[in-house]
């Protein structure tokens, strides 16, 4: 056991203690130690994959920015092409800033010493404000055929972090808009049932395949259909983290080519463990 433990200490997390031991204190210790190693190895694998995915997502916009900056410098006398290059640089910088912002929020939610600020929030107002932003932008765009309908119960309060709660609803609304069909209808509802708040968002978009559903909350995961659209795969991962921080639950039901429904249950005292 000591020899195996020393090997593990040198980075061989796939090693395990022999379980060919009697069912006494030593045997139970070996079993417990192996269980801890299983969780440690899984944690390290997830961290390694997360770092790899984050590097990949940031590498693309950085490469585009570098290429177009070099191009812009060589086209200083051509105003039209210069403006086009600068516009591409600006859009890629915005994309990278969004990825970094969501990464920081994910890191914040993962930290054991997180700085989540719980305060009494008017959740009804936050949801309505998020909805109005997208209704206004839809009305100002002739190419956008998204219709948003809602049923929001007024004056629903929760103990929560305002920044994270706003990000939660923004991400879900943006997700429904992004994966909607040409004529997209989104329905949102917010109601309180005793000490639980129920939020629902339903769309008639492209839907999610049954094989993808178990992975949609993994950071950077994107289905084959989603890869053709702009995004980083961080939105739903952050949604789940925020809900967990507020001791809530999220479920998803989806049918390919018919739409998706997300349902969230949050306790009124979201900071309670």
C-alpha positions, 0 to 999 in steps of 0.5 A: 500500500505504501509503495503504491501510494508513493507511485500515485504521489508522482503523478500516476493517478490511474494507480489503485491500491490492491483490494485483495484485502480482508474486510477489516480496517485496512481493507476499508481504508484501501477502498476509501482511498481508491474512491478518493483517487477515482474522484481526483482523477476525474477532477483532473481530467475535467480540468485538463479538458476544460483548459484545452477547450478554453485554449482552443476557443480563444486561439481562433479569435486571436489568430483572426485578430492578428491576421487582420491587424497585419492586413490592416497595417499593409492596407493603410492607403485603402480606406474601404479594406482598412475599415472592413479589417477593423470591423472584423477585428472589433467583432472578434475582440467582442467574441473573445471578451464574451468568452473571457467574461463567461470563463471568469463567471464560471471560475467565480462560481467554482471557487470555494471562496466565491464572492456571490452576493446574496440580496433580496431581488425582485425576480419578476422585474429582472425577468421582465427587463431581460425580455424587454431588451430582446423584444426591443431589439427584435422590433428594430430588426426587419430580419428577425422574426422571433416572437416572445410571449410571457406570463410573469407573476409580479412581485416575486422575490428571491435571495440571490446574486443580481449579476448572476441571475441576470446572466441566467435569464439572458443566456437562456433567452439568447439560447432560444433565439439563436437556435430558433427556426425562421419563424421563432416563437418563445414563451416564458413564464415565472410563478411562485408555488409556496416556497419555490419559484418556477421559471419556464422557457419554451421555444419551437426551434431546432431542438436537441437530440437525445444523445446530446442532452446529457452533455449540453451543460458541459463547458464548451460542448456543442452539438453538430447542429450548434457548431454551424452557429456562433457561440462558445458552448459556455452559456448553458454551463454557466446557467447550470452553475448559477442554478446550483449556486442558488440551490435550484434545479434545471430540467430539459425536454426537447424534440428534434425539429420541434423545440426545447423547454427548460424548467428551473426550480429555485427556492425563495431563500436561494442562499440556503444550503 
